[in-house]
């Protein structure tokens, strides 16, 4: 096999690799855009709901540079049950996660799969002892 054919084959393989990477990046961007667009096309809804569970997911990222500190990220989620009995889980901010308690009832506002807020009812009874 001559050097020319080796470089020709390597060049073709490199071109194919770049094309595959471009398609993967393009597909990811399209998926993000279509989800964003779909949510924005949905009406904003406010419904009576109860907080039925909360959870968090902790992720860590390795540093790019040697000597850098590892970064830890926390994602927060809350599950709400509406009057029909359906349950919906939303990603929420750390602040909202801290303010929500399982058993809270109130008005859930959302647009598509995007959490907009939760207004707690004021009639919650707290018992001590």
N, CA and C of each residue as an Amber inpcrd file, in Angstrom:
protein
   387
   0.8510000  -1.1700000   0.0000000   0.0000000   0.0000000   0.0000000
   0.8970000   1.2340000   0.0000000   0.6490000   2.1680000  -0.9030000
   1.4900000   3.3520000  -1.0220000   1.0850000   4.3990000   0.0140000
   1.9840000   5.3370000   0.2340000   1.7370000   6.4120000   1.1980000
   0.5550000   7.2720000   0.7610000   0.4040000   7.4740000  -0.5500000
  -0.7120000   8.2820000  -1.0490000  -2.0510000   7.6530000  -0.6900000
  -2.1550000   6.3410000  -0.8490000  -3.4300000   5.6800000  -0.5530000
  -3.7080000   5.6690000   0.9520000  -2.6600000   5.5900000   1.7590000
  -2.8470000   5.6430000   3.2120000  -3.3920000   7.0120000   3.6140000
  -2.7730000   8.1010000   3.0780000  -3.2370000   9.4520000   3.4020000
  -4.6270000   9.7090000   2.8420000  -4.9200000   9.1550000   1.6870000
  -6.2410000   9.3110000   1.0850000  -7.3020000   8.6330000   1.9540000
  -6.9960000   7.4200000   2.4300000  -7.9220000   6.6880000   3.2970000
  -8.0900000   7.4090000   4.6310000  -6.9810000   7.9050000   5.1950000
  -7.0420000   8.6290000   6.4650000  -7.8410000   9.9160000   6.3080000
  -7.6690000  10.6080000   5.1950000  -8.4180000  11.8390000   4.9380000
  -9.9050000  11.5780000   4.8260000 -10.2710000  10.4940000   4.1480000
 -11.6820000  10.1310000   4.0060000 -12.2740000   9.7650000   5.3650000
 -11.5410000   8.9890000   6.1530000 -12.0180000   8.5900000   7.4810000
 -12.1850000   9.8170000   8.3770000 -11.2360000  10.7580000   8.2830000
 -11.3180000  11.9810000   9.0800000 -12.5440000  12.8010000   8.6780000
 -12.8010000  12.9130000   7.3970000 -13.9670000  13.6500000   6.8960000
 -15.2640000  13.0100000   7.3870000 -15.3290000  11.6870000   7.3390000
 -16.5190000  10.9770000   7.8190000 -16.7010000  11.2040000   9.3180000
 -15.6160000  11.1530000  10.0870000 -15.6800000  11.3830000  11.5290000
 -16.2040000  12.7860000  11.8370000 -15.6960000  13.7860000  11.1390000
 -16.1580000  15.1650000  11.3400000 -17.6440000  15.2800000  10.9960000
 -18.0750000  14.6250000   9.9130000 -19.4850000  14.6610000   9.5100000
 -20.3720000  14.0140000  10.5740000 -19.9410000  12.8860000  11.1350000
 -20.7170000  12.2000000  12.1740000 -20.8340000  13.0870000  13.4170000
 -19.7450000  13.7170000  13.8130000 -19.7620000  14.6140000  14.9750000
 -20.7030000  15.7880000  14.7230000 -20.6620000  16.3520000  13.5140000
 -21.5450000  17.4710000  13.1700000 -23.0130000  17.0480000  13.2280000
 -23.3240000  15.8450000  12.7570000 -24.7040000  15.3480000  12.7920000
 -25.1660000  15.1600000  14.2400000 -24.3060000  14.6180000  15.0960000
 -24.6560000  14.4130000  16.5070000 -24.9170000  15.7530000  17.1960000
 -24.0530000  16.7320000  16.9610000 -24.2420000  18.0590000  17.5570000
 -25.5250000  18.6990000  17.0260000 -25.7410000  18.5890000  15.7240000
 -26.9560000  19.1510000  15.1200000 -28.2160000  18.5200000  15.6780000
 -28.2040000  17.2030000  15.8700000 -29.3740000  16.5050000  16.4200000
 -29.6470000  16.9660000  17.8540000 -28.5910000  17.1490000  18.6420000
 -28.7620000  17.6280000  20.0180000 -29.3360000  19.0360000  20.0620000
 -28.8360000  19.9120000  19.1820000 -29.3640000  21.2740000  19.1190000
 -30.8220000  21.2780000  18.6720000 -31.1530000  20.4470000  17.6910000
 -32.5320000  20.3680000  17.2020000 -33.4730000  19.8730000  18.3060000
 -33.0280000  18.8750000  19.0630000 -33.8600000  18.3390000  20.1430000
 -34.1070000  19.4080000  21.2040000 -33.0670000  20.1560000  21.5680000
 -33.2200000  21.2220000  22.5620000 -34.1680000  22.3020000  22.0570000
 -33.9810000  22.7180000  20.8170000 -34.8300000  23.7660000  20.2480000
 -36.2800000  23.3110000  20.1430000 -36.5030000  22.0900000  19.7070000
 -37.8820000  21.6190000  19.5330000 -38.5950000  21.5070000  20.8820000
 -37.8870000  21.0790000  21.9400000 -38.4770000  21.0260000  23.2780000
 -38.8100000  22.4170000  23.7950000 -37.9010000  23.3610000  23.5820000
 -38.1150000  24.7430000  24.0030000 -39.3080000  25.3260000  23.2580000
 -39.3590000  25.0980000  21.9530000 -40.4410000  25.6140000  21.1180000
 -41.7880000  24.9910000  21.4990000 -41.7900000  23.6910000  21.7610000
 -43.0260000  22.9940000  22.1450000 -43.5650000  23.5540000  23.4690000
 -42.6800000  23.7780000  24.4450000 -43.1120000  24.3470000  25.7300000
 -43.6840000  25.7500000  25.5450000 -43.0280000  26.5650000  24.7310000
 -43.5010000  27.9320000  24.5270000 -44.8290000  27.9750000  23.7860000
 -45.1460000  26.9480000  23.0200000 -46.4120000  26.8820000  22.3060000
 -47.5680000  26.4150000  23.1690000 -47.2750000  25.9180000  24.3530000
 -48.3180000  25.4210000  25.2570000 -48.9120000  26.5800000  26.0580000
 -50.1770000  26.4800000  26.4360000 -50.7560000  27.5220000  27.2900000
 -50.2250000  27.3890000  28.7150000 -50.1680000  28.5080000  29.4140000
 -49.8030000  28.4590000  30.8350000 -51.0370000  28.0210000  31.6040000
 -50.8940000  26.9810000  32.4170000 -52.0120000  26.4320000  33.1770000
 -51.7640000  26.5940000  34.6690000 -52.8390000  26.8370000  35.4010000
 -52.7980000  26.8690000  36.8640000 -53.8660000  25.9100000  37.3630000
 -53.4450000  24.9280000  38.1530000 -54.3670000  23.8990000  38.6380000
 -54.1290000  23.6530000  40.1260000 -55.1750000  23.1600000  40.8100000
 -55.0140000  22.7500000  42.2050000 -54.1530000  21.4970000  42.2270000
 -53.2010000  21.4680000  43.1540000 -52.2910000  20.3250000  43.2180000
 -51.7430000  20.1700000  44.6270000 -51.1650000  19.0010000  44.8680000
 -50.4970000  18.7140000  46.1390000 -49.0830000  18.2370000  45.8410000
 -48.1430000  18.6380000  46.6850000 -46.7690000  18.1510000  46.5630000
 -46.7510000  16.7400000  47.1450000 -46.3950000  15.7380000  46.3260000
 -46.4000000  14.3620000  46.8250000 -44.9940000  13.8240000  47.0630000
 -43.9930000  14.3840000  46.4020000 -42.6250000  13.9490000  46.6950000
 -41.6270000  14.9600000  46.1520000 -40.4210000  14.8740000  46.6970000
 -39.3020000  15.7100000  46.2570000 -38.0840000  14.8110000  46.1500000
 -37.1960000  15.1500000  45.2230000 -35.9410000  14.4150000  45.1240000
 -34.8730000  15.3310000  44.5500000 -33.6340000  14.9500000  44.7700000
 -32.5220000  15.6980000  44.1880000 -31.5480000  14.7160000  43.5590000
 -30.7950000  15.2290000  42.6000000 -29.7790000  14.4170000  41.9210000
 -28.4770000  15.2090000  41.9720000 -27.4410000  14.5970000  42.5210000
 -26.1420000  15.2490000  42.6330000 -25.2320000  14.6930000  41.5490000
 -24.6500000  15.6110000  40.7840000 -23.7160000  15.2290000  39.7210000
 -22.3800000  15.9040000  39.9960000 -21.3230000  15.2560000  39.5760000
 -20.0130000  15.8850000  39.7120000 -19.3340000  15.9100000  38.3550000
 -18.5620000  16.9730000  38.1390000 -17.8190000  17.1240000  36.8970000
 -16.3390000  17.1540000  37.2200000 -15.5980000  16.3950000  36.4600000
 -14.1580000  16.3730000  36.6410000 -13.5620000  17.6700000  36.0920000
 -12.5310000  18.1930000  36.7270000 -11.9210000  19.4380000  36.2430000
 -11.1930000  19.2180000  34.9170000 -11.1730000  20.2750000  34.1040000
 -10.4640000  20.2100000  32.8270000  -8.9660000  20.3820000  33.0180000
  -8.5890000  21.1370000  34.0280000  -7.1770000  21.4010000  34.2680000
  -6.7190000  20.6770000  35.5250000  -5.4850000  20.2330000  35.5030000
  -4.9250000  19.5920000  36.6880000  -4.7960000  20.6450000  37.7790000
  -5.1710000  20.2970000  38.9860000  -5.1140000  21.2310000  40.0990000
  -6.4260000  21.9530000  40.3470000  -7.3610000  21.8500000  39.4040000
  -8.6720000  22.4750000  39.5920000  -9.5210000  21.6010000  40.5020000
 -10.4890000  22.2060000  41.1320000 -11.3750000  21.4690000  42.0250000
 -12.5080000  20.8230000  41.2440000 -12.9610000  19.6960000  41.7420000
 -14.1010000  19.0090000  41.1460000 -15.3590000  19.8280000  41.4190000
 -16.2170000  19.9620000  40.4260000 -17.4460000  20.7340000  40.5720000
 -18.6120000  19.7930000  40.8220000 -19.4390000  20.1370000  41.7970000
 -20.6190000  19.3390000  42.1100000 -21.8610000  20.1630000  41.7960000
 -22.7970000  19.5630000  41.0810000 -24.0450000  20.2240000  40.6940000
 -25.2230000  19.4390000  41.2510000 -26.2340000  20.1360000  41.7330000
 -27.4230000  19.4740000  42.2620000 -28.6410000  19.9090000  41.4610000
 -29.4010000  18.9340000  40.9860000 -30.6650000  19.1810000  40.2940000
 -31.7910000  18.8390000  41.2610000 -32.8230000  19.6670000  41.2920000
 -33.9390000  19.4720000  42.2160000 -35.2220000  19.1940000  41.4390000
 -36.0420000  18.2760000  41.9660000 -37.2920000  17.8850000  41.3190000
 -38.3990000  17.8050000  42.3620000 -39.6140000  18.1570000  41.9390000
 -40.7940000  18.0230000  42.8000000 -41.8930000  17.3510000  41.9870000
 -42.6140000  16.4330000  42.6340000 -43.7370000  15.7470000  41.9890000
 -45.0310000  16.2640000  42.6000000 -45.9510000  16.6330000  41.7160000
 -47.2460000  17.1730000  42.1180000 -48.3500000  16.2330000  41.6570000
 -49.3980000  16.1110000  42.4690000 -50.5850000  15.3530000  42.0710000
 -51.7350000  16.3370000  41.9220000 -52.3760000  16.3050000  40.7500000
 -53.4980000  17.2090000  40.4780000 -54.8120000  16.5100000  40.8090000
 -55.9170000  17.2460000  40.7300000 -57.2300000  16.7300000  41.1370000
 -57.6360000  15.4630000  40.3950000 -57.2080000  15.3040000  39.1480000
 -57.5770000  14.1110000  38.3720000 -56.8260000  12.8670000  38.8360000
 -55.8210000  13.0520000  39.7040000 -55.0090000  11.9290000  40.1660000
 -53.7180000  11.7750000  39.3850000 -53.5620000  12.5360000  38.2900000
 -52.3250000  12.4870000  37.5080000 -51.1920000  13.1180000  38.2980000
 -49.9990000  12.5800000  38.0980000 -48.8130000  13.1270000  38.7540000
 -47.8730000  13.6920000  37.7040000 -47.2450000  14.8070000  38.0560000
 -46.3020000  15.4580000  37.1550000 -45.0500000  15.8280000  37.9390000
 -43.8980000  15.5100000  37.3620000 -42.6380000  15.8720000  38.0030000
 -42.0070000  17.0100000  37.2200000 -41.5390000  18.0200000  37.9500000
 -40.9070000  19.1760000  37.3340000 -39.5410000  19.4160000  37.9620000
 -38.6500000  19.9580000  37.1670000 -37.3820000  20.4550000  37.6740000
 -37.6750000  21.8000000  38.3290000 -37.1780000  22.0050000  39.5500000
 -37.4260000  23.2500000  40.2850000 -36.0950000  23.8320000  40.7430000
 -36.1150000  25.0950000  41.1240000 -34.9030000  25.7280000  41.6350000
 -34.6260000  25.2340000  43.0520000 -33.4070000  25.4300000  43.5090000
 -33.0600000  25.0580000  44.8720000 -33.8980000  25.8120000  45.8930000
 -34.2140000  27.0740000  45.6080000 -35.0370000  27.8780000  46.5120000
 -36.4390000  27.2810000  46.6220000 -37.0600000  26.9870000  45.4750000
 -38.3990000  26.3920000  45.5120000 -38.3720000  25.0230000  46.1840000
 -37.3210000  24.2510000  45.9310000 -37.1890000  22.9320000  46.5440000
 -37.2120000  23.0580000  48.0630000 -36.5080000  24.0590000  48.5790000
 -36.4600000  24.2710000  50.0200000 -37.7810000  24.7410000  50.6050000
 -38.5610000  25.4790000  49.8210000 -39.8330000  26.0050000  50.3150000
 -40.9720000  25.0000000  50.2170000 -40.8640000  24.0410000  49.3040000
 -41.9200000  23.0370000  49.1370000 -41.7850000  21.9440000  50.1950000
 -42.9120000  21.4980000  50.7070000 -42.9260000  20.3780000  51.6490000
 -43.9520000  19.3650000  51.1670000 -43.6140000  18.0900000  51.3270000
 -44.5660000  17.0460000  50.9470000 -45.8530000  17.2500000  51.7310000
 -46.9790000  17.1740000  51.0440000 -48.2730000  17.3960000  51.6710000
 -48.8160000  18.7980000  51.4510000 -47.9600000  19.7410000  51.0100000
 -48.4470000  21.0860000  50.7130000 -49.5010000  21.0200000  49.6140000
 -50.5350000  21.8320000  49.7470000 -51.5440000  21.9530000  48.6930000
 -51.5930000  23.4040000  48.2480000 -52.0100000  23.5980000  47.0070000
 -52.0820000  24.9540000  46.4920000 -52.3010000  24.9640000  44.9970000
 -51.8470000  26.0470000  44.3670000 -52.0390000  26.2280000  42.9350000
 -50.7010000  26.0650000  42.2120000 -50.6240000  25.0600000  41.3570000
 -49.4390000  24.7860000  40.5430000 -49.5980000  25.4890000  39.2040000
 -48.5780000  26.2330000  38.7950000 -48.5850000  26.8930000  37.4940000
 -47.4570000  26.3090000  36.6590000 -47.7960000  25.9150000  35.4220000
 -46.7930000  25.3310000  34.5300000 -47.1470000  25.6130000  33.0780000
 -46.1540000  25.4880000  32.2150000 -46.3200000  25.6460000  30.7710000
 -45.6240000  24.4650000  30.1110000 -46.4080000  23.5460000  29.5530000
 -45.8200000  22.3430000  28.9630000 -45.1520000  21.5230000  30.0490000
 -43.8510000  21.2790000  29.8910000 -43.1080000  20.5330000  30.9110000
 -42.2720000  21.4610000  31.7870000 -42.5370000  22.7630000  31.7120000
 -41.7550000  23.7500000  32.4460000 -42.5290000  24.2550000  33.6680000
 -41.9500000  24.0660000  34.8440000 -42.5130000  24.5420000  36.1170000
 -42.4520000  26.0610000  36.1440000 -43.5640000  26.7030000  36.5330000
 -43.6110000  28.1630000  36.6210000 -43.7190000  28.6450000  38.0690000
 -44.3170000  27.8240000  38.9420000 -44.4330000  28.2360000  40.3340000
 -45.5070000  27.4530000  41.0720000 -45.5120000  27.6120000  42.3900000
 -46.4970000  26.9540000  43.2410000 -46.8870000  27.9320000  44.3360000
 -48.1770000  28.2220000  44.4260000 -48.6970000  29.1170000  45.4550000
 -49.4140000  28.2800000  46.5020000 -48.8270000  28.2040000  47.6770000
 -49.3350000  27.3550000  48.7530000 -50.6290000  27.9180000  49.3340000
 -51.5590000  27.0080000  49.6670000 -52.7740000  27.4030000  50.3930000
 -52.3700000  27.8720000  51.7810000 -53.1180000  28.8120000  52.3340000
 -52.8060000  29.3400000  53.6710000 -53.5000000  28.5920000  54.7880000
 -54.2520000  27.5440000  54.4670000 -55.0330000  26.8560000  55.4980000
 -54.3340000  25.6160000  56.0470000 -53.0430000  25.5310000  55.9310000
 -52.3150000  24.3660000  56.4290000 -52.2240000  24.4220000  57.9510000
 -52.5420000  23.3320000  58.5960000 -52.5050000  23.2530000  60.0560000
 -51.1930000  22.5880000  60.4670000 -50.4650000  23.2600000  61.3490000
 -49.2070000  22.7040000  61.8510000 -49.4260000  22.3150000  63.3070000
 -49.1370000  21.0590000  63.6240000 -49.3140000  20.5750000  64.9910000
 -47.9460000  20.2890000  65.5960000 -47.7550000  20.7460000  66.8260000
 -46.5090000  20.4990000  67.5390000 -46.7860000  19.5260000  68.6730000
 -45.8490000  18.5920000  68.8610000 -45.9330000  17.6710000  69.9750000
 -46.8180000  16.5810000  69.7680000
